[in-house]
Amino acid sequence: MSQQGYVAAPPYSQAQPGMGAYQGGFGSGPTQPLYGHYGGPPQAFSAPPAVAPAASMPLSPGSSQYNPNVQQNGSHPQSYPAPPAVSAPYGQPPHSLYNSMASPGQPPTQQLTNQMSSMNLGIQGLQSPPPPASSVVQQPFQTPPPSTMAPPQMPPGLQSPHMSPLMSPPQSPPASMPMASQSMAGTSMAGIGRPFPGPPPPGPGGFQQPGLGSAGQFGGYMAGPQQNMPGAFPGAQSAMAGPQSAMAGPPQKKLDPDSIPSITHVIEDDQVKQGGQVFTTNIRGQVPPLVTTDFTVTDQGKKCISKLFVDKVCFYLGAIELIYLSLFSVQTPLYVVNHGDTGPVRCNRCKAYMCPYMQFIDGGRRYQCGFCNCVNEVPVFYFQHLDHMGRRVDFYERPELSLGSYEFVATLDYCKNNKPPNPPAYIFMIDVSYNNIKSGLVKLICDELKTLLEKLPREEGMETSAIKVGFVTYNKVLHFYNVKSALAQPQMMVVSDTAEMFVPLLDGFLVNYQDSRAVIYNLLDQIPDMFADTAESETVFAPVIQAGVEAFKAAECSGKLFIFQSSMPTAEAPGKLKNRDDKKLVNTDKEKTLFQPQKGVYEQLSKDCVASGCCVDLFLFPSQYTDIATMADVPSHTGGSVYKYSNFQIETDGEHFLRDLRKDVQKSIGFDAIMRVRTSTGFRATDFFGGIYMNNTTDVEMAAVDCDNGVTVEFKHDDTLSEETGALMQCALLYTTIGGQRRLRIHNLSLNCSSQLSELYKSCETDSLINFFAKSAYRAILNQPLKNVREILVNQTAHMLACYRKNCASPSAASQLILPDAMKVFPVYMNSLMKTAPLVGSTELSTDDRAHQRLSVMAMGVEDTQLLLYPRLIPLHNIDVNSEKPATPVRCSEERLTDSGIFLLENGQSMFLWLGQASSPDLIQSLFNLPSLCALPELDNPLSRKVRSIISGLLEKRSNSMKLQIVRQKDKPEMLFRQFLVEDKGLHGGASYMDFLCYVHREIRQLLT
């Protein structure tokens, strides 16, 4: 069987001129960090070769990013530095590969032009029959490239059905690459066991690179960085490097961008193939549809998803099995199992809960645990006879035996102090300092709460919510309100000693909304007037959270704080913060300190909150730096969220904020949660990523867990796995419901194991993989310089793809890029990840914005990271207003924009409506009813209704609200829009998709040679 995946044959051996992060020609300029030390001062590097995936296309070097007539992925004018002399790489003998790739007889311009002149691409699925030896057109490796650029003739019948007519066979200089054997035996790849190979450095989440000259991960010696060698770390030359920019050469062919892997095509194909279908979970090893596909899941007992690989190599490729439990996101309510006072049946040894993986023996009197193989006695109350197949006769009557997900009612043994929990509470804590009063925010919040409190989440089947509510206002001091139903007017109690915070009243502070509705209405009417004349601009923050914790302790319940804060806490009190924003630290080894929270008060607060089941949601309305890295530390460890509205104005931001508040208050949620992941022998959970707190290495604690937050789990393979029994996982989540009941939610997962790497790559889930890499990288930047993290990401990309090339793909020319079919768009995501704000060293980006995005991604589920890293770009100018079919997105690149078009772009966090400068006046009239272009009015015409329907559908679907920003082509705000066109060059540094593929392939080739 052919194991060949995506195939491309370009001149990948050199980076394209003008890549934002790579060298501009053959030799290396001033040595600089590997991938994307965007615009920083030249520095020497001491890291190993970076590596990445590839599929390359030539770019015209002179196109301007904003020239509407020449749209080349936003490439900037570039120059080609002359090649320096060849130097021996770090004491090693000269490399013959370099001589074969650099044809010294040709001038540099000719070499470069020939290398970029052509390329062929094709897609071959993993299960396709082996192609004939000549089915992929090869370049003539033994002859120098012809000087003319005319497209060579292809033999009839050999052209790939996926090949663009613009593509011609490659003509890069000769190169050699030893072809790998298809045998899997004895492959040494121990270095890929973690996203960042080698033992992690001290401290959480560290990445570490292999040392120079380390043992190769493909069975041989892996040399360190080798300057002037193919795949050496490129030195980034200045984009305007002098007179060479005028070098002439034969005209280059422009590659058809449609010929490289496209995320929009992959999403569309999967939707066509599996959309609307029912995915059943009773067959182990089947791969589910993509997260972007609409489908229905029928739970039939095993929650089977992807594959695990038996060797420790690329284990995480298939096993970053996101137990991304969107723990609370289920399509249908789960069955609840109640065993009364005896509680759930569990294995005596490993404590796994009863599930479909338990094997009943001895006539049903005993069962063997599927996780640890321990044989346990069946409790008397649970005994049942077995049928002729050895299955219990009540198999289909018990959810825990026949389903993959279900819940147990927990006994008092699972409750704090062996007492049943009280229903949770929500406390609304409003900053009433000058800024919030002046902007009208306080009145907006109070008016909204009058209606929003009617919609508090409630248990299914219940008429009213059991959640209690309380109210606090604050500036430098805290005001608590007694809203007991018996009172005619609310009563205020002030606590001015913020150093020793306490709750001045218990009875009447947390109340049932329905009982105290009149008093609460009265209070919400009075608050804006009470503080209307305030001049107090300083606020506290840590004491506010401490007050909430004390209130929950006193009431013996868990709950959530909704804090509406305007600025950095500068008043004299615990948790006072100072401005530590220093742009001079960007692109230095100390840049990581900008992302690190200030220790002390907030660290202890996080522990107290988790212990008390107190979740914190923070709504920030800053007009300047607020040190989000520190202020968001407590929300990020308690399962909370942080919402940020810079320079808030009611007219433009009011509705955006209210949509967020409504979703946040109404969403499904559980409190005081603790989670443990158990596995069968051979592997174990080693790392967890999310809005979580960990006191030890196994228990994941969350003050609250909701339907929008996901937990990503990394597993380590440390013993033999069986292909016959597969790999089993069980995630048990103990939590308190909104009705005050303690429950155990159980998710079971069964994966195939395989000794064949090709099986692993065939089942790889790219969306899960990039979610894991994003969280790993965002955690690592707390401890390592950004350039190291970027290098490691490129390294890992190339290692995974080189591993596939060596062990799974059919032999082919070294100049071809071969990608696994299931991972063919992985390079797009990885390149986009490295252009996100936290990983880009740019002084133009707000430190708060970077810290906010880092913390947001850490708690994201797979669907959210997929959308963040590859936004939807939807053309609206040619939409069928009468069709119910959803609009089809196009590739996220400037090349897809047209002067006469109108496009909607959204990534789950931001939304833009882009208007081309030559847009039809009729279209503009239909949408905006000129002359106003600052908002999208409700107009009674088909186009307006259709566009508003699309936008409202997206807002409803996404976990966060998005503010619609209208931008016109060539206007200044358009720069903000363009940074989301992720296939183009990054505005703040970073390569285009094409350039990244070129670079990656070059690194793959060095790894394999």
C-alpha positions, 0 to 999 in steps of 0.5 A: 500500500502506498502511504504517500500523502500530500506531495509537492516538488518545489525548490524548497532548499532555500527560503524565499527572498523577503520572508519576514523571518528568514534570510533573503538569499543563499548565504547567511547574513548576520546570524540571528535567532532561527524563526522570527526574531521579528525585527530585533537586534542581531544576536548570536544563537546557540540553538539546534536546527529549527524544523518545519513542514513544507510546500513551497511556491515562488513569490514575486519579490517586488510586490507591495503588500497593499498594491491591489493589482499585485497581490502576492501574499502581502510580500514586501519589497526585498533584496537578495544578499550575495552568498558568503563563502562556504564555511565548514560547519562546526568542525565537521567535514564539508557536506556534499549536499551543499555542493550539490545544491548550490551549483557554484558555476551559476551566479546567485541570481540565476541560482535563486531564480531557477530554484523558485521557477517551478513546482508541482503539487498533488494530493495522494490519500493514505490508502491510495494504490502505489503510484507508478514510478513516474507518476510524480514528475521529477526534475532532472537531477543530473543536469543543470537547470535550463536557462529558459523559464518555458514550461517543460512538456509533460508526458501525456497521462502523467499530470496529477488530477490536482495539478494546476496548469500553471505548475511545471516540474521543478527545476531546482539544482540537483539534490540528494536524499537517502530514501528511507526504508518502509520498515518501522523496526528499530526507529530511534525517535525518542526525542519527539516524546514531548513537544519540546524534546529533552528533559524540561527545565525547572519550573512549570511547562518548560520547553527544552531543545536538543543540544547541538550535535545530539543523537538524531531522532531518525536513527542517526547523528543530528548535527547542530546548526551549520551556517551556510549549509542547507537548513542552517539557521538563517540570518535575517537580512534587512528587508532593504539591503542595499543595491542588490535589490535591483538585481535582474533575472528572468521573470518568475512564474507565479504559482497558483495558490490554489495548488497548496493545501487549503484549510477552507477546502479541508473543512468544506470536504469534511462537511460534505462527507460527514456533515449532518450524519450520526457518529456512533461511538461503538467501534474502537479506532474510528476517527470523528469528523472535524470540529468544524463539521456539524454532526450528531453523536450517538453514545454507544459505549466507548467514545472511541476516537483516534489512535495511539502509537505503540512507540514512544516517539510521536505518541502525542500525535494521536494522544493529545486526546483532548479530553478537552472535555468540553466537560459541560458541552453535551448534545443531550442530557447525560443519564444519572445513575444513583446507587444510593448510600453505597455510592458508585462501584469502583475498582479496589486497586486503581479506583476506576469507576464502573464502565464498559471496560470492566469484564464480568467473570465467574458467572457475574460474581466478579469483574476484572478492571480494564485499567489495572486488570485487578479482579474485584468482587461484585457487591451483592446489590449489583450482582446480575447473571451473565448471558450466553455471550458473557454479558450481564443481562441488564447490560442495556439497562445500566448506562455505566455499562453501555454508554461512554458518558454518564453521571453518578450521584455522589454520596456524602463521602464525596462532599466537604465535611461530609455534608451535602453542599448548599446551592451556589451563589453569584456575587456582582461586584461593581467598581463605582470609581469616577471612570465607570460612573462617568462612562455610564457603565454602572447604570448600564450594568444595573439596568441590565441586571434587572432583566438578566437575573430572571434568567439565572441558570437552573436545573432541568425541570425546575421553574426557578433557579436555586442560585443565590445572589449578592451585591457589592460596590467598591472604589477604595472601600467596599460597600455590602448590601443587605437585600433581605426580602423583609426590608423595605429599602436595601441597607448599605454596610461599608468596610474601609479596612481593606487589609483585614477583609471580612463580610459585615453581614451574613443574613440578607447578603446572599438571597434568593432573587425571586424572594427579594426581587423588589428590594434588589430592583430598588438597590439597582435603581439607587446605585448609579445615583448614590455615586453620581458625584464621586471623584474617587478614581483609585480602586482596590482589587485583591480585597474585592476577591477576598470579600467574595471568598469570605462570603462563600466560606460564611455561607458554606457554598461555592459560587462565582464573582462577577467583577467589573473593574475600570483600572489597575488597583493603585489604592493602598491595600493588599494587591496594589499594583505598579506599572511595570510595562517596559517595551525595552524588554521586548525581544530580550531574555527578560520579555517573559517577565511581562507575562508573569504575574506578580507573586504574593497576594494573588498567588495566595488568593488563587489557592483560597478561591479554589479551596472555597469553590470561588470562581472569578470572572473579570470584566475590565474596562481599561483606558491604559495599562492594567497589568492583566498578567497579574489581575487575570491570574486568579480568574485563570486558575479558578476556571473563570474568564477575562473580558476586556473592553479598551477605551469603553464607550457605551455607544460603540461597546455597550451591546458588545459588553452586554452580550458577553455578560448575558452569555456568562451569567446564563451558561451551563456551569458546575462548581467546586470541581476536581478531575482525575484522568485514569489510564490503562497500563502503558501510558499515563496523563502527565500534563494538563492545560486549562483554567485549572489549579493543581496541588499535586500531579494527578488532581485537577482542581477547578473552582468552576467548570463551564461549557466554554472551557476545555482541558487539554491532557498530555499523555506519556507512553512509558510501557508496552501497549497492546494492539488487541486491547487498545488504550483506555482512558477514564476522566472522572469529574466531581462537581456541584450542580447549580441545584446544589447536588454533588455528582460525578461525571464520567467520560470513557475513551477507548483508542486503538494502538498500532505498531505502524506509524502510518496508521497513526498519521492516518488518524491524526487530529490536526485541530487537537494537535494545534490546540496542544501546541498553542497551550504548550507554547503559551505556557513555555513563554513564562519561562523561556525567551520567545525566540527559543519557543518559536524555534522549538515549534518549527523544530517539532513541525519538521520532526513530525513531517520528516518522521512521516517522510522517512517511515511512511511515504513512498520513495520519491525525489528529495525535492518533493514535499510530502505531507500526511493527508490528515496533517496537510494543513498543519503547517498553516496552523503552526505558522499562524500560531507563531504570528499570534500576539504573544509569540511575536516580539513587537513593541507595537503590540500592547502588553495587556493584549498579548497577556490577555490572549495568552490567558484566553487560549490556555482555557480554549477548546479545540474548536475555538483555537482552530478558529482563532488560528484560521479565521473565517473570511466570507464573501458577502457581495455575491451571496445568494440572499434566497439560499438557506445554505451557509456562505462558503468561506474563502482562504484567509489571504489578501489575494482573495479580496477584490476591490469590488467585494465586501467580506466578513472576517471573524475568528471568535474574538474579533469581527470585521466587515471589509468594504472594497474601494470599488464596491457597488453603490447599490450593495452599500446602499442596501447594507448601510442606507448611506451615508452612515458606515459606522454601524450596520442598521436594520434595513428591510431588504433581502441583502441586509436581512441575510447579512445580519442573519449571518452575523447574528448566527455567528455571534450566537455560535461563538462563546464570546461576543464580537464587536463588528468593526467596519473597515474600508479598503486603504483606510487606516483601520484596515491595518488591524483587519489585515493582521488576521489574514494569516496566510500572508506575511504578519504585520508585526513579523512572521512569514507567509504560508508559502514562505513558511512551507519553503523554509520547513521543507528545507529543514526536513531535508536537512533532518533526513540527510 
